[in-house]
């Protein structure tokens, strides 16, 4: 389809919106990548997504059980097109497992499973994390310039969507941290109010009392505050910040 390339970002964003977690998103990404490249190759091409965080690459998702097995095989051996692509941050071709001399052990295992060419296309997610699309084909030299162009174009679109995913996760994390901070602050303020009323003392003194109890019990200030309020309440205390 001539307009398929233009549809890729929309399809990826749809996968991102529908995914319940990162694994679901990467699984959808690998399936879309496999379908897009297979269409241009005129043959069944499978895809796995490898993610590298803190120098350790691992298989995150795949378009099929076999692609998952093939990618994990490469991880177990510690080298291959995908790992090299991640290390060098440039595409790496394995055109024919029967003649390529770089990874003899991997080539032999690929051939045993009916895979004769492979392609690793890296993409940077953030400063500390990278990923790669690892493609597998059943015939030699399957990754012609046209097929590679499709894979590279898909990787570029995936890069943008992955960065969006990371930003969304970061924003949600900041929002959760803010909510937790506000919840803690509310519990502490209420507890201070209780102490002020009981002891007829200013807020600074009430805070000192609460802090001393926290230190004596070796508990977080919020936990001490919540426990104090719950002693004077029926049931568990909930602030208006909690959903």
N, C-alpha and C positions, 0 to 999 in steps of 0.2 A: 504494500500500500504506500502510495507516494506521500501521504500526509502522516504516516505513522511516527516519523521522527519528531514532528511538531507536537504529537499527542503525548510523548514520553513524560515531560514534566508534569502534565495534568494527571496522567496515570499514577505517577509516583506520589504526587501530593494526595491523591485519592487513597492510595495505600497507606500513607502516613496518617491520614485522618481516621481511617477505619481500623488501624492496628491498635490492639490493646496494650502492646508492649514492644520493646525493641526487637525481640526475636520475631514477632509476627511481621513487623515492618521489613526486616531484612529478608525474611522468607518470601514476602511478596516482591521485594526488590529482585531477588535471585530468579524468581519465576518470570517476571517481566523481562529481565535481561536475557534469559534463555530463549524466550519466545521471540524477542526482537531480533536477536542474532541468528536464530534458526531460520527466520523468514528470509533474511538476506543470503544466508549460506545455502539455502535449499536442502538442508539436512538437519537432523536432530542434534542440536548443541545444548549441552547442559551447563549449569553455572552454580558456583558456590561463592559465598561471601566470606572472606577472611578478614578478621579485625585484629589489629596489633595495638596493644596497650602496654606501656612499660616494657617494651622490647620483646614481648612474648606474643607471637601470632597464634590465633586459634580460629577454628571454623565456627562461624556464627550462625549460618543458615545455608540452605541449598535448594535448588529447584527440584531435586529428586534424591532418593535414597542413595543411588549410585554416585551422584555428584558429591554428596556428603561424605561417602566412603572414600572417594578419590582425593578429596581435599584433605581429609584427616590422614590419609596415607602419606601425603606430601608433608604434613606437619610432623608426623612420626619420624620420617626420614630426615627432617630438618633442612631440606633444600629442594629446589625445583623452580619452575617458572614463576609461580605466585610469590614464593618467599623471596626470590631474587628481585622481583618487581617491587616488593615492599621495601627491600633493603636499598635498592638503587633509585626508587621512586620513578621508574620509567617502565614502559611496556616490555614484556619478555615473551618471545615466541618459542614454542617447541613445535617445529614443523613436521617432524617425522620421528617417532620413537625408535624406529628401526635403524636410523642413521645418525641421530644426534648423540654426541659422545659426552655431553656434560653431566647427565644424571642417569647412568646405566641401570642402577637399581630401581629407580622410579620408572624409567622407560619400560623395563621388563614387566613391572607390576601393572602399568597402564595397558600394555599390549595384552596381557593375560585377561584383562577386563574389557577388551575391545575398544580401547581409546588409543588413537594414533597421532593426535595433535592436540596442543593445549596453548592457552594464551592467558597471561596474567596482566591485568590492567590496574595500576594503583590509583588511589585517590586519597587525598588528605582530608580528614574530618575536622581535626583541631590541632592545636600545637602539640598535644601529647598523644594523639591517637591517629592512626592511619588505617585504611582498609584497602582491599583489592578484590576485583571481580576475577574469579578463576574459571575460565571457560574450557570445556572438554568436547572434542569432536571425535566421531568414529572413523574418520578418514584422514589420511595424511594431507598436509598443506591446506587444511580447510579454511585457515584464516588469511584469505586473500586481502588485498588492499581494501576492497569494498566491505568485506566482512569486518575487518579491523576498524574501518572508519565507523561502522555501526556500533561496534563494541565501545570504541573510544567516545563516541557521541553519547552513548547511554551512560558511560561512566561519568562524563561531565555533568549530565543532568542529575545523576545520582549524587554526585558531590554536592551540588547545591541543595538538594533535598535533605541529605544527611546533615549538612551544616544547619539547615532550618530545624531539623529534629533535635540537634544538640542545643540550639538556642532555646527551643521550647522546653526541653528538659531542664536547662539552666534556669529559665524564668520560673518554671514550676517549683524548682528547688528553692529559689529565692523567696517566692511567695509562701512556701511552706515554712521556711525559716522565720519570715516576718510574722506569720500567723502564730507560730510557737512562741516567738518573743513577746508578742502582744498578750497571748494567753498567760504566760509566766508573769508579765508585768501586772496584769489585772489581778491575779491571785495574790501576789505580794502586796499590792496596794490595799486590797480588801482586808488581808490579814493585819496589815499595819493599822488600819482603821479600827479593827476589833481590839487590838492591844491598846491603842490610844484611848478607846472608850473605857476599857477595863481598868487601866492604870492612870487615867487622866493625865497623860503625858503628851509631849509634842511628837510630831512624826519622826524627827531625827532619833529620839530616844526609842520609839517603837521599832524603828528599823534596826537599831543596835541590839535590842532584845531578840528580835527575829534572827539576826545574824549570829548571835552567840549561841542560840539554840541549834541553828544549822551546823555550826562548827562543832558543838558538843556532841550532836547525834551523828556527825559525819554524813549529813544528807544535803541534797541540793536545797537552796533557798526556796525554790518554787514548791518542792515536795513538803517542806515544813509548813509553808503558808497554806497549802491545800489541806494538809492534815488538820491544822488549827481550825480552818473554816468548816471542815466536815464534822468536827467535834460539836460545832454549834448548829449544824444543819441536819436535815433528814436526807440521807442518801448521799450520792457523789456530787460534788460541786462541779458545775459547768459554767464557763464564762460565755458571754454572748459572741465571742470570737469562734467558738467551736461549732462545727456543723452537726 
